[in-house]
Amino acid sequence: MTSTGSRPTPGWFDISTPDASQARRFYQELFGWTVNVIDDTYAFIGGDGGRPAGGIGQAGPSSPYTGMVVYFPVDDVEAALARAESLGGSRVMEPAPTPLGRIAVFADPDGNHVGLVSR
């Protein structure tokens, strides 16, 4: 999945929830996370050195998933998504551009949601 031959490790997390403001408060109080609210639907969660490590988003009726998804950095989101599908995974969220790069989400054969993010 990568051109360097390295094994992807988690690079981002996303919590999608019907009550994002409640989730932001909960995790901020639980872990002491810095929360940077972008708009009514999304907030970045601070990581080491002030760089965001994840986010909490508002899930709506058309949201592709709710819950926590861990994103793994890959060189090519579309190629990694196609590989996941060839191994028995199923597409949950189509590749889409974000400020972090292109992202997509698939379900593994057991139904666990896994994210991909371009480097």
PEFEN-V895755 format. One record per run of one state. SS is the DSSP state (2 for helix, 1 for strand, 0 for the rest). FROM is the first residue (numbers start at 1). TO is the last residue. Records with the same first field share a line. If there is no record, write none. Layout:
SS: FROM-TO + FROM-TO
This chain:
0: 1-9 + 18-19 + 32-34 + 40-41 + 47-47 + 51-51 + 59-66 + 75-76 + 87-89 + 99-100 + 108-112 + 119-119
1: 10-17 + 35-39 + 42-46 + 52-58 + 67-74 + 90-98 + 101-107 + 113-118
2: 20-31 + 48-50 + 77-86
